[in-house]
């Protein structure tokens, strides 16, 4: 179950088109904040909140999921490994259309010092260095799926989509310019050394190049 909660964070697309439109992930849900909050809360309650990781090639590490709740307004999901917080997802619910709809805004922050040893030796090791804006971008397909489920009255499912489906849906919503940036990022990411992500990726997207 752990993989699916942090799928958009650690096992998702694995690339992004730029930090300037990855500051957060937003999705409009055509349901009230009360209904939207209840569906998200139920989805979180249905998940296993502790256990051990099972990333391929890595050593098992104890994990725990904690949730801070402000009814109808905010959910903060904390993901801990061996008692240390590796990532946090802040989910804000803002009324829209006179309270008939809800704008979900998610911001993900990662502690790379915690994630790197957890992912070391796995096929996701590079994502231990991924900048926060990449995590936010990869969360967008899951938000869109959750919104559709909530609007249709179905149980919200944090299992998410497959990686291939998430990539296809995410990329289909990009402009031609953004797709070109994705292609440039893929080429760059395939050859770059593993370095500090925020400085390296931001430098690259600004045109100054990454670390050698």
N, C-alpha and C positions, 0 to 999 in steps of 0.2 A: 504493500500500500504506500509506503514511503515514496517510491519512485513517482507515483502519480500525483502526489501532492506537490512535490518539488520538481515534477517533470518540466514545467515551463521554466523553472529556475536552473536546473542542473542537467536535465536530459532532453532539453528541447531542441530548438533549431540550431543553435550553436553559431550563429552569425547574425549580423545586423547591418543596417544601412547607414546608421549615423546617430550620434548621441543627441543631435539637436531635435529629433522627434521621438526620442525614447526616454524622456524624462519621467513619464508615467504611462500607464495603460488605462484607457477610458472606454466605457461601454454604456450606452443608454438602454435601460430595461423598462419596458412599458408595463410596469407594475409599481404599486406604491412602495415607499421605503419599508413599511412594515412587512409587506408580503415578500419583498426582495430579501430583507434581512433574515426573516424566518427561514426562507429556502436555503440561504447560504449557511446559516447556523446549523440547520439540520444536516446539510452535506458534511460540514466539519465534524459534527457529533457522530456521524456514521463511520468516520475514519478511525483507524487504529492510531492511538496517540503515543505509543512507545514500542520499542523493539530494537532490532539491529539492522544496519544497512546491508544491502545485497548488491552493490555495484560490482559488475563483472571484473574480476582481476584484482579487487581490493580486499583488504582485511575487514572483517565485520566490526562495525563501530556502533555502540549504543546511541540511539536517537530518542528524542522526545519532542512532541508538538504541544505547545501551550497557546491558548487563545485568550486575549483580552477582549471583553465585549462591552460595547456601549449600545444598548438596544436601539434599533432603527437608524443608527448614525455611523457606527464604526466597528470594524473587526481588525484586530492586530494579531497576526499569526506568527509565532516565534518557533523557529526550528533549531533545536539544540543537538549537538553531537558531544557525547561524553560530558554533558553538563555545560558546554560552552555554546553560545548562540552563533550559528553559522549563517543564518539568514532571517530576515524579518519582512513580512508583507503587510503593509498598511492598506486597508480597504475602507474607503470613505463612501458613504451613501448620501447623496445630496438630492433633495426633492426637486422635481422638474414638472412642468405642465400642471401647476397648482396642486402638486402632491400625487398626481396620477401616474407619474413615471419617476424613475430613479437613475441618476448618473452615478455609475460605479467608477471610482478612480483608485487605481492600485499603484503603489510605489514599493518597489522591492529594494532592500539594502542587504548586501552580503558582507560578511567578514572573511576576507580571503585568507587570513592567517589560520582560520578554523577550517575553511573548505579545502585548502590545498592538501593537507595531510589525509583528509577523509577520502579525497578523490585520487590521491597518488597511486599510480600503478593500474588505474582503471582506464577504460576507453574514454572516459569523460575528464581525464586529468586536466586538459587545457581549460575547462570551464571553471576550474579553481582560480583562474586568473581573469575571468570574464568581467568586464565592467558592468556596473549596475544597470546602465541604459540597455544593455543587451538583454538582461533578465526581464526588464519591463516590456521590451518589444516581444519577446517570446511568450509573454503571458497573455497577449491580446487574443489569440485564437481561442484560448480556454474561456476568457471572459465572454466572447461572442457566443460560444456554445452554451455557457451557463445562462446567458440572457434568453436565448431561445427556449431552453428548457423551462425556465421560470415563467416566461410569457405563455407557454403552452400548458402550464399547470403540471408539468412533469417534475419528478424529484430531481433536484440539482445534483449533478454527478461530477465530482472532482477527479474521477479517473481520467478524464480528458480524452483527447483524440490520440491516434497514433502519431508518431513523429512525422511520417510521410504526409498524413492528412493535414496536420498542423502547418507544415511547410507549404503545402500547396495552397491552402486557404489564405495564409498570411501573405504569400508572394502574389497571389491573384489580386490583392487589394493595393499593391504598390503601383506608383506611376512608372513610366518608362525611365525617368531619371533615377528613381529610387532602385529600380531593378538593376540599372547600370552600376549603382553604388554597391549593391549586394554582390554583383559579379566581381567588382574590384576588391571588396572585402574578402571574398572567398579566396581569390588568388593570393592576396596578401597574407591571410591567416594560414594558408597551407604551407607557406615557406618561412614565416617569421619565427624567431626563437621565442621561448616562453619567458615573458618579461612582465613587469608591472603593467596591468591592463589599462588602468584609467589614464595614465600619462601616455602610454604607447598608442592606444587606440585613438585617443583624442588628438594626438599629434598627427596621426595618419589621416584622420578625417578632415583636419584643417590644412592638409597638404604639405606638412613639414616632414612626413615620413616617420616610420617607427624606429625602434632600436635595432642596431645591427648586431 
